[in-house]
Amino acid sequence: MERSPAISFTILAFTVLAGGPLLLEHTGLFTGAFPTEILARVDDGNVVRATDSQ
């Protein structure tokens, strides 16, 4: 039974370390640090239409 507090502390510390940056990013402190937009450009020559496959 003595190992239980050590395991609980380890799980708590891991949770805080893993969730801390996610919480800070969600609240706006790291706004723009983790870009999520997809940057792409499609030209007319690269577009495949269903009528083109026949």
C-alpha positions in Angstrom: 0.0 0.0 0.0 2.9 2.4 0.3 3.4 2.5 -3.5 -0.1 3.9 -4.1 0.8 7.6 -3.2 3.9 7.5 -5.4 1.9 6.1 -8.4 -0.8 8.7 -7.8 1.7 11.5 -7.7 3.3 10.2 -10.9 0.0 10.1 -12.7 -0.9 13.5 -11.5 2.4 15.0 -12.5 2.2 13.4 -16.0 -1.4 14.7 -16.4 -0.4 18.2 -15.5 2.7 18.2 -17.7 0.7 16.8 -20.7 -2.4 18.9 -20.3 -0.7 22.2 -19.4 0.4 23.2 -22.9 -3.0 22.1 -24.3 -4.8 24.3 -21.8 -2.5 27.3 -22.5 -3.0 26.9 -26.2 -6.8 26.7 -25.7 -6.9 29.9 -23.6 -4.9 31.8 -26.2 -1.5 32.1 -24.7 0.1 30.2 -27.5 -2.1 31.6 -30.2 -0.5 30.8 -33.6 2.2 28.6 -32.1 0.6 25.5 -33.4 -0.8 26.3 -36.9 -3.7 24.1 -37.9 -4.7 25.5 -41.3 -3.9 23.6 -44.5 -2.0 25.6 -47.0 -2.7 24.4 -50.6 -3.2 25.8 -54.0 -5.0 24.1 -56.8 -4.6 25.1 -60.4 -7.3 24.5 -63.1 -4.9 22.0 -64.8 -4.8 19.8 -61.6 -8.5 19.4 -61.2 -10.0 16.1 -62.2 -13.6 16.0 -63.0 -15.9 13.0 -63.3 -16.5 13.8 -67.0 -12.7 13.7 -67.7 -12.4 10.0 -66.7 -14.4 8.6 -69.6 
